[in-house]
Amino acid sequence: MKRILASSAVLAVVFAAHGFAQRKASIENVRDIPYTSAPNFLKLPPGEYLGESVAVATNSKGHIFVYHRSANTRLFEFDQGGNFLKEIGAGYYGFEFAHSVRVDKDDNIWTVDEGTNMVTKFSPDGKVLMVLGRRPPAVQGAQVFPAGPNQPAQKYIFCRPTDVGWDPQGNIFISDGYCNNRVVKYDKNGRFLAQSGSEKAGKGLGEFELPHGLQVDGQGNVWVADRSNFRYQVLDNNLKPLREITNLGVGWTLCISPGPHQYAYLSNSNPNGNMPGSWDITGEIYKTELDGTVLGKFGRPGKLPPGFQVVHMMDCRNPNEIIAGEIESWRVQKIILEPSTAKNVGSR
């Protein structure tokens, strides 16, 4: 896919369309879930700082991974107490502009890099095991956005991908992304199987406009944060649409807890740039059952914790302890929710 540096006018249009989405949730009478925040639980080495903390994940040991945009895109690992352990992939060719990090059932670490158009599978000790996609070669010059209409999407080439997930059989699902407006399915060995959506944005079921986050539940259904369509879509394992969720504001990002009883956490994040009025109508995170029943909500915009400044990604391995990565406050918060067995508390 040939891409060239866009003009400032074109960039302004793109960011107006994608970067500043906002919408008030239409659901009403949702219970507020009480919570407390631990905003400084990660302990960085002297002289080290987090940049835009766009992606967070945990492994089975409780180790925390933060994929962040700094002077360089970097991947840090912390232990369960928040103590810094190591950096993974320093100088790696697949790192340019971080977007997502996830950890699979075998504790392999997967990064999705929007800048290099690459998805990388690392072993638990940081060895590269698989690469999907390809970084645009430097000989092609500066490349940011497609020149004119998007080219037809290719099986193994991405255009600003956003997230990755797996079903119980190990099949790989990737949301791709800012340009291609599709979800792609590969087998566990990285062989292309299917896709939903295309390079052309659409509003019908099975179509997308900026699929910004993705998770797969224990039944193999694929949940997609369809951000610029202000919804979440649920697809079956073959990427056929099942239903949409349209009453929770912007489909910014999501997390599904591992179970045995699974919950979904869906973020109506406040938008980049804090546009006028956005703090009054966005920023909350919803906790739901997998059938869409809303159990409650928590969170609000704020420069200082426990407020959120653009929750770009969440980890919910412990369903009552959400780890949130924020873009604009350059931080990671641990959100401890008050346990609840409450059932349906919102109106659809």
C-alpha positions in Angstrom: 0.0 0.0 0.0 1.7 3.2 -1.1 1.3 6.1 1.3 2.8 9.6 1.3 3.0 12.4 3.7 -0.3 14.3 3.7 -0.7 18.1 3.8 -1.5 19.9 7.0 -5.0 20.6 5.7 -5.6 16.9 5.1 -4.2 16.0 8.5 -6.6 18.5 10.1 -9.5 16.8 8.4 -8.3 13.3 9.4 -7.9 14.4 13.0 -11.3 16.1 13.0 -12.9 12.9 11.9 -11.0 10.4 14.0 -9.2 12.1 16.9 -12.0 14.1 18.5 -15.0 11.7 18.5 -17.4 12.4 21.3 -20.9 11.4 22.1 -23.0 11.2 25.3 -24.3 7.8 26.1 -28.1 7.4 25.7 -28.5 4.8 28.4 -30.1 6.1 31.6 -30.3 5.2 35.3 -27.0 3.4 35.4 -25.6 2.7 38.9 -22.3 4.3 39.7 -19.8 1.7 40.9 -17.7 3.1 43.8 -14.0 2.8 43.2 -10.6 4.0 44.5 -7.5 4.8 42.5 -3.9 4.0 42.9 -2.3 6.4 40.4 1.4 6.0 41.2 1.8 2.3 41.8 4.4 1.8 39.0 7.9 2.5 40.2 10.2 3.7 37.4 14.0 3.7 37.5 15.6 7.1 38.2 15.5 9.3 35.1 12.9 7.2 33.3 9.4 8.5 32.5 6.2 7.2 30.9 5.1 8.9 27.7 1.6 8.5 26.3 0.6 5.3 28.1 -1.6 4.0 25.3 -1.5 0.3 26.1 -1.5 -1.8 29.2 -1.7 -5.6 29.9 -0.9 -8.1 32.6 0.2 -11.7 32.5 -0.6 -14.7 34.7 2.0 -13.7 37.3 0.4 -10.2 37.6 3.3 -8.6 35.8 2.2 -5.3 34.1 3.3 -4.3 30.6 3.1 -0.7 29.5 3.5 0.1 25.8 4.0 3.8 25.5 4.9 6.6 23.2 7.9 8.5 24.4 11.0 9.9 22.5 10.9 6.4 21.1 8.1 3.8 21.4 9.0 1.6 24.4 7.6 -1.5 26.1 8.2 -1.7 29.9 7.6 -4.7 32.2 6.8 -4.3 35.9 6.2 -7.0 38.6 3.0 -7.4 40.5 4.1 -4.8 43.0 4.8 -2.2 40.3 8.6 -2.5 40.5 10.3 -2.0 37.2 11.8 -5.3 35.8 13.0 -4.6 32.3 12.5 -3.1 28.9 11.4 -5.4 26.0 12.4 -4.7 22.4 14.6 -1.7 22.8 15.5 -0.5 19.3 13.2 -3.1 17.7 12.4 -2.4 14.1 8.7 -3.0 14.7 8.3 -0.2 17.2 7.4 3.3 16.0 4.0 4.5 17.3 2.5 2.2 20.0 -1.2 1.4 19.9 -1.9 -1.9 21.8 -0.3 -4.5 24.0 -2.0 -7.8 24.9 -0.9 -11.0 26.7 -2.2 -14.4 25.5 -3.1 -17.5 27.6 0.5 -18.7 27.4 1.9 -15.3 28.6 3.2 -14.4 25.2 3.3 -10.6 24.7 1.8 -9.1 21.6 2.3 -5.5 20.4 0.3 -3.7 17.8 2.2 -0.8 16.3 0.2 1.8 14.3 3.4 3.4 13.0 5.1 0.4 11.5 1.9 -1.5 10.6 3.2 -4.5 12.5 1.8 -6.9 15.0 4.6 -8.8 16.9 4.4 -11.8 19.2 7.1 -11.9 21.8 7.8 -14.9 24.1 7.5 -14.2 27.9 11.2 -13.5 28.0 11.1 -11.1 25.1 12.1 -13.1 22.1 10.4 -12.4 18.8 8.2 -15.4 17.8 6.0 -14.1 15.0 5.6 -11.0 12.9 2.4 -10.0 11.0 2.4 -7.1 8.7 5.3 -5.1 7.3 6.9 -1.8 8.1 6.9 0.5 5.1 10.5 0.5 3.7 12.5 3.7 4.4 13.3 4.0 0.7 9.7 4.9 0.0 10.2 8.1 2.0 8.0 9.7 4.6 4.6 7.9 4.8 1.7 8.8 7.0 -1.7 8.5 5.4 -3.0 6.9 2.2 -2.7 9.2 -0.9 -6.3 9.6 -2.1 -8.8 6.6 -1.7 -7.5 3.6 0.2 -6.1 0.8 -1.9 -7.8 -2.6 -1.7 -6.9 -4.2 1.7 -4.3 -7.0 1.4 -4.2 -10.2 3.4 -0.9 -9.6 5.1 -0.4 -5.9 5.0 -2.0 -3.5 7.5 -2.7 0.2 7.5 -2.5 1.6 11.0 -3.7 -1.5 12.9 -5.1 -1.0 16.4 -5.6 -4.2 18.5 -5.3 -8.0 18.6 -7.1 -10.9 20.3 -7.4 -14.7 20.2 -10.2 -17.3 20.5 -9.9 -20.4 22.6 -8.4 -22.3 19.6 -5.6 -19.8 19.3 -6.9 -18.1 16.1 -5.6 -14.5 15.8 -7.9 -11.5 15.3 -6.6 -8.0 14.4 -8.5 -4.7 14.0 -7.1 -2.9 11.1 -7.7 0.0 11.8 -7.5 3.7 10.8 -7.3 3.1 7.1 -8.6 -0.3 6.2 -11.7 -0.4 8.5 -11.7 -4.1 8.9 -11.2 -7.1 11.2 -8.9 -9.9 10.0 -8.8 -13.5 11.2 -5.6 -15.7 11.0 -5.0 -19.2 12.3 -2.5 -19.7 15.1 0.3 -20.0 12.6 -0.5 -16.6 11.0 -2.3 -17.9 7.9 -5.1 -15.6 6.6 -8.6 -17.0 7.0 -11.2 -14.3 6.7 -12.0 -10.6 7.1 -15.0 -8.4 7.8 -15.2 -4.8 6.5 -13.0 -3.3 3.9 -10.8 -0.3 3.1 -14.0 1.6 2.6 -15.7 2.8 5.8 -19.3 1.7 6.3 -22.1 1.9 8.8 -23.9 -1.4 8.2 -23.5 -4.4 10.5 -20.2 -6.0 9.7 -18.8 -2.7 8.4 -16.6 -0.3 10.4 -15.3 3.2 10.6 -12.1 3.1 12.6 -12.2 -0.2 14.5 -10.2 1.1 17.5 -10.2 -1.9 19.9 -10.9 -5.6 19.8 -11.4 -8.5 22.2 -12.6 -12.1 21.9 -14.8 -13.8 24.5 -14.7 -17.4 25.7 -17.4 -18.4 23.2 -15.1 -17.1 20.4 -17.2 -14.1 19.6 -15.3 -11.0 18.5 -16.1 -7.6 20.1 -15.0 -4.5 18.2 -14.9 -0.9 19.4 -16.2 0.7 16.2 -15.2 4.2 17.3 -16.2 6.6 14.6 -19.6 4.8 14.2 -20.2 5.4 18.0 -20.9 1.8 18.8 -19.5 -1.7 19.6 -20.1 -4.6 17.3 -20.2 -8.3 18.2 -19.2 -10.7 15.5 -19.2 -14.5 15.5 -16.1 -16.5 15.1 -16.3 -16.4 11.3 -16.7 -12.6 11.5 -20.4 -12.5 10.7 -22.2 -9.8 12.6 -24.4 -10.7 15.5 -25.4 -7.4 17.1 -24.4 -3.9 17.9 -24.4 -1.8 21.1 -25.2 1.8 20.3 -26.2 3.4 23.6 -22.8 3.7 25.4 -21.4 6.7 23.6 -18.1 6.4 21.7 -16.8 2.8 21.1 -13.3 3.8 22.2 -11.8 0.6 23.8 -12.9 -2.5 25.6 -11.7 -5.3 27.8 -13.2 -8.7 28.5 -12.3 -10.5 31.8 -11.0 -14.0 31.6 -13.7 -15.7 33.6 -15.0 -18.2 34.4 -17.8 -15.6 34.6 -16.7 -13.0 32.0 -17.5 -9.3 32.1 -17.0 -6.7 29.4 -15.7 -3.2 30.2 -16.5 -0.6 27.5 -15.0 2.9 27.6 -16.8 6.1 26.5 -13.5 8.0 26.7 -13.2 11.7 26.8 -11.7 12.7 23.5 -8.2 13.9 22.6 -7.8 17.6 23.1 -10.7 18.0 25.7 -13.0 19.7 23.3 -15.5 22.2 24.8 -18.3 20.4 26.7 -16.7 16.9 26.3 -16.0 16.6 30.1 -19.7 16.8 30.8 -20.8 14.0 28.6 -17.9 11.5 28.3 -15.2 9.7 30.3 -17.1 6.9 32.0 -16.4 3.1 31.7 -19.3 0.6 31.7 -19.3 -2.8 33.2 -21.6 -5.3 31.3 -22.5 -8.9 31.0 -21.6 -10.6 27.7 -25.3 -10.4 26.7 -25.0 -6.6 26.9 -26.8 -6.1 30.3 -25.2 -3.0 31.9 -24.2 -3.6 35.6 -22.9 -0.2 36.3 -20.4 2.6 35.4 -17.4 4.3 36.9 -15.0 7.1 36.2 -15.0 10.7 35.0 -12.7 13.0 33.1 -10.1 14.8 35.1 -6.5 16.0 34.8 -5.8 14.7 38.3 -6.5 11.1 39.5 -9.0 9.5 40.1 -10.1 11.4 36.9 -9.2 10.0 33.5 -7.5 11.7 30.6 -8.3 9.6 27.5 -8.4 5.9 28.6 -6.9 4.4 25.5 -6.7 0.8 26.8 -7.6 -1.3 29.9 -6.6 -4.5 31.5 -9.3 -6.5 33.4 -7.6 -9.8 34.3 -9.0 -9.1 37.8 -12.6 -7.9 37.1 -12.5 -5.7 40.2 -9.1 -4.2 39.5 -8.9 -2.3 36.3 -5.6 -1.0 35.0 -6.1 2.0 32.8 -3.6 3.5 30.4 -4.1 7.2 29.6 -2.8 9.2 26.7 -3.0 12.8 27.8 -2.0 12.5 31.4 0.9 10.1 30.6 0.1 7.7 33.4 -1.3 4.3 34.4 -3.9 4.0 37.1 -5.1 1.0 39.0 -8.8 1.3 39.6 -10.2 -0.9 42.4 -13.9 -1.4 42.1 -16.3 -2.2 44.9 -17.5 -5.8 44.2 -21.2 -6.1 43.4 -23.6 -8.8 42.4 -26.2 -6.2 41.1 -28.0 -7.2 37.9 -29.5 -5.0 35.2 -29.4 -1.4 36.4 -29.6 0.6 33.1 -32.2 1.2 30.5 -31.3 0.3 26.9 
